[in-house]
Amino acid sequence: MTEVSAGTAQRLLFLHDADVVDGQVGALAELATMIDVEVPRHPGFGSADDELAEEWDSVADLAQHYLHALDRDGRTGQIHLAGAGFGAWIALEMAVRAPRRWATLVLVAPYGVKLFGPTDREFADILLLDPSEVVELGWADPAACRELRMPGFPPGLEDPEYERAFADREALARFAWKPFMHDPRLRRWLHVVDVATLVVSGDRDRLVTPEHSRALAELLPRARYVEIPGAGHYPYLERPGEFVEAVAHFVGADRKTGAST
């Protein structure tokens, strides 16, 4: 096991993906034995700030909310920032607004930045896909799918969970429907993210392809790219051991490296 070394920032803020259940799921539970891991629920996705967020309509609103929350909590010093999928998009918006706040940045299969041609489809339309299709595209081994919640998935949801799944999808649509799953202004500010960054992808991800994640890493000033074999869009759920090894080593080192692929 890779230990997070003493002397680095000892707090990691992890921003969850769409459709992932609450809490320290998958690899996050093991990471929490090494470093203080916080996994807040996004406003609109079942947090105490859902009502506050009812008029928000962009991921920039969520990023600004988290930055203000960090200002209010009174703790000083840098922290490690991480996010997965939709949460990685929020993390990237936070990083361009306040790059000096972070000891490191970890982005797992990020949405948020359109990189290829105007007619190229870069992100699978998870708002229109059937849950079985999301699982098929998002997992290397769909039979192993766990810790996801969507309308109608998994079968047999209790009424409160079913209602929560629909509410989460409504919030996602409000924040990310148009333009779909990206902010066209974000790419032009990637150069200011002067923080050691790790971009992680599963080699079987068909929601946000490894090619997209790799290309994003190449645009960030101090990023390197890691691809986890045998994982889809959720490597921290599907291959938690490999994910912990990659992230704990990176976070513990507080490395200041140049971009690599």
C-alpha positions in Angstrom: 0.0 0.0 0.0 1.3 3.5 -0.9 1.1 5.8 2.1 0.4 9.5 1.8 3.5 11.1 3.2 3.6 13.5 6.1 4.3 17.1 5.4 1.8 17.3 2.4 -1.7 18.8 2.5 -3.7 16.3 4.6 -7.2 17.0 3.1 -8.7 15.7 -0.1 -12.0 17.1 -1.5 -13.6 14.6 -3.9 -16.5 15.7 -6.1 -18.8 12.9 -7.1 -19.9 12.0 -10.6 -23.5 11.9 -11.8 -25.5 8.7 -10.8 -23.0 7.7 -8.1 -24.5 7.0 -4.7 -23.6 9.0 -1.6 -20.4 8.6 0.5 -17.0 7.2 0.4 -17.7 4.5 -2.2 -15.2 2.2 -3.9 -11.6 3.4 -3.6 -12.5 6.4 -1.6 -13.0 4.3 1.6 -9.4 3.1 1.3 -8.1 6.5 0.5 -9.8 7.8 3.7 -7.5 5.5 5.7 -4.5 7.5 4.4 -5.8 11.1 4.2 -8.9 13.1 5.3 -11.3 12.5 2.4 -14.4 14.7 2.1 -17.2 13.8 -0.4 -19.8 16.5 -0.3 -23.1 16.0 -2.1 -23.6 18.6 -4.9 -26.4 21.1 -4.4 -29.4 19.8 -6.3 -28.3 16.1 -5.7 -29.6 15.7 -2.2 -27.6 18.2 -0.1 -28.6 20.7 2.5 -28.2 23.4 -0.2 -30.7 21.9 -2.6 -33.2 24.8 -2.1 -30.4 27.4 -2.5 -29.5 25.8 -5.9 -33.0 25.8 -7.4 -32.2 28.9 -9.5 -28.7 27.9 -10.5 -28.2 26.7 -14.1 -24.5 26.1 -14.7 -21.6 24.1 -13.4 -19.9 27.5 -12.8 -22.5 28.0 -10.0 -21.5 24.8 -8.4 -17.8 25.7 -8.6 -18.4 29.1 -7.1 -20.5 27.5 -4.3 -17.7 25.2 -3.3 -15.1 27.9 -3.4 -17.2 30.1 -1.1 -17.8 27.1 1.2 -14.0 26.7 1.5 -13.6 30.4 2.3 -16.2 30.1 5.0 -14.8 27.0 6.7 -11.9 28.9 8.2 -9.2 26.3 7.6 -6.0 27.5 6.0 -3.5 25.9 3.6 -3.7 24.1 0.4 -5.9 21.0 -0.1 -6.0 18.3 -2.7 -8.9 18.6 -5.2 -10.3 15.6 -7.1 -13.4 14.9 -9.1 -14.9 12.2 -11.3 -16.9 12.7 -14.5 -19.4 15.5 -13.8 -17.5 16.2 -10.5 -14.2 16.5 -12.4 -15.8 19.2 -14.6 -16.7 21.1 -11.4 -13.2 20.6 -10.1 -11.7 22.0 -13.3 -13.9 25.1 -13.1 -12.7 25.6 -9.5 -9.1 25.1 -10.6 -9.3 27.8 -13.3 -10.8 30.2 -10.8 -8.4 29.6 -7.9 -5.4 27.6 -9.1 -3.2 28.5 -6.1 -5.6 26.8 -3.6 -4.7 23.3 -4.5 -1.8 21.1 -3.6 -2.8 18.7 -6.4 -5.6 18.2 -8.9 -7.0 14.7 -9.8 -9.5 14.5 -12.7 -11.1 11.2 -13.4 -12.7 10.9 -17.0 -13.7 14.5 -16.9 -16.6 16.1 -18.7 -16.6 19.8 -19.2 -14.2 20.6 -22.2 -15.0 19.9 -25.8 -11.8 19.2 -27.6 -12.5 17.8 -31.1 -14.6 18.9 -34.1 -17.9 20.8 -33.7 -19.9 17.8 -34.9 -17.9 15.2 -33.0 -19.8 13.5 -30.2 -17.4 13.5 -27.3 -19.7 12.6 -24.4 -22.3 9.8 -24.4 -25.8 11.2 -23.8 -26.4 9.8 -20.4 -29.6 11.8 -20.0 -31.2 10.0 -22.8 -29.7 6.5 -22.6 -31.4 3.7 -20.9 -29.7 2.7 -17.5 -28.6 -0.6 -19.0 -26.9 1.3 -21.8 -25.1 3.6 -19.3 -23.8 0.5 -17.5 -22.8 -1.1 -20.8 -20.8 1.9 -21.9 -19.5 2.8 -18.5 -18.2 -0.5 -17.1 -15.6 -2.9 -18.5 -17.6 -5.6 -16.8 -21.3 -4.5 -16.7 -22.1 -7.5 -14.5 -19.9 -6.0 -11.8 -21.7 -2.7 -11.8 -22.4 -1.3 -8.3 -22.8 1.9 -6.3 -24.8 3.6 -9.2 -28.3 4.9 -8.9 -30.5 6.0 -11.9 -34.2 6.1 -12.5 -35.1 2.5 -12.7 -31.6 1.2 -11.7 -30.9 -0.9 -9.8 -34.2 -2.8 -10.0 -36.3 -2.7 -6.9 -35.4 0.8 -5.7 -37.5 2.0 -2.7 -39.8 5.0 -3.5 -37.5 7.6 -1.8 -34.4 6.3 -3.7 -36.4 6.3 -6.9 -37.5 9.9 -6.3 -33.9 10.9 -5.5 -32.7 9.3 -8.7 -35.2 11.4 -10.7 -34.3 14.5 -8.8 -30.6 14.0 -9.5 -31.2 13.6 -13.2 -33.3 16.8 -13.2 -30.4 18.6 -11.5 -27.9 17.3 -14.0 -30.1 18.4 -16.9 -30.4 21.9 -15.4 -26.6 22.2 -15.0 -25.3 20.4 -18.1 -27.9 20.0 -20.8 -27.1 22.9 -23.0 -24.4 23.1 -24.1 -24.3 19.4 -23.5 -21.8 18.4 -20.7 -19.3 21.1 -21.4 -18.6 24.8 -21.1 -17.3 26.3 -24.3 -15.4 29.0 -22.4 -13.5 26.5 -20.2 -10.9 25.4 -22.8 -9.5 28.9 -23.2 -8.6 29.1 -19.5 -6.9 25.7 -19.1 -3.5 27.3 -19.3 -3.9 29.0 -15.9 -4.3 25.6 -14.1 -0.6 25.7 -12.9 -1.0 22.8 -10.4 0.3 19.3 -10.5 -2.5 17.4 -12.2 -3.3 13.7 -12.7 -5.8 12.8 -15.3 -7.1 9.2 -14.9 -9.1 7.1 -17.3 -10.3 3.6 -17.6 -9.1 2.0 -20.8 -12.7 0.7 -21.5 -14.5 4.0 -20.9 -17.1 4.6 -23.6 -18.9 7.5 -21.8 -15.8 9.8 -21.9 -13.2 8.0 -24.0 -9.6 7.6 -23.0 -8.6 9.5 -26.1 -10.6 12.5 -24.8 -9.0 12.3 -21.3 -5.5 12.0 -22.7 -6.0 15.0 -25.0 -7.2 17.1 -22.1 -4.1 16.1 -20.1 -2.0 17.4 -22.9 -3.6 20.8 -22.7 -3.0 21.2 -18.9 0.3 22.8 -18.1 1.5 20.3 -15.4 -0.6 17.2 -16.1 0.2 13.6 -16.6 -2.1 10.9 -17.8 -2.7 7.4 -16.3 -4.9 4.8 -17.9 -6.2 1.9 -15.7 -6.6 -1.4 -17.5 -9.9 -3.3 -17.2 -11.9 -0.3 -16.1 -14.6 1.8 -17.6 -15.8 5.3 -16.7 -15.7 4.6 -12.9 -12.2 3.2 -12.2 -12.5 4.1 -8.5 -15.4 1.8 -8.3 -14.4 -1.0 -10.8 -10.6 -1.1 -10.0 -10.3 0.4 -6.6 -6.9 -1.1 -5.8 -5.2 0.3 -8.9 -7.0 3.6 -8.5 -5.8 4.0 -4.9 -2.2 3.1 -5.9 -2.1 5.7 -8.6 -3.8 8.5 -6.7 -2.2 7.9 -3.3 1.3 7.9 -4.8 0.5 11.1 -6.7 -1.1 13.0 -3.9 1.5 11.9 -1.3 4.3 13.1 -3.5 2.8 16.6 -4.1 4.8 16.4 -7.3 5.6 19.3 -9.5 6.1 17.6 -12.9 5.6 18.7 -16.4 2.9 17.3 -18.7 3.4 13.8 -20.0 1.4 11.2 -21.8 
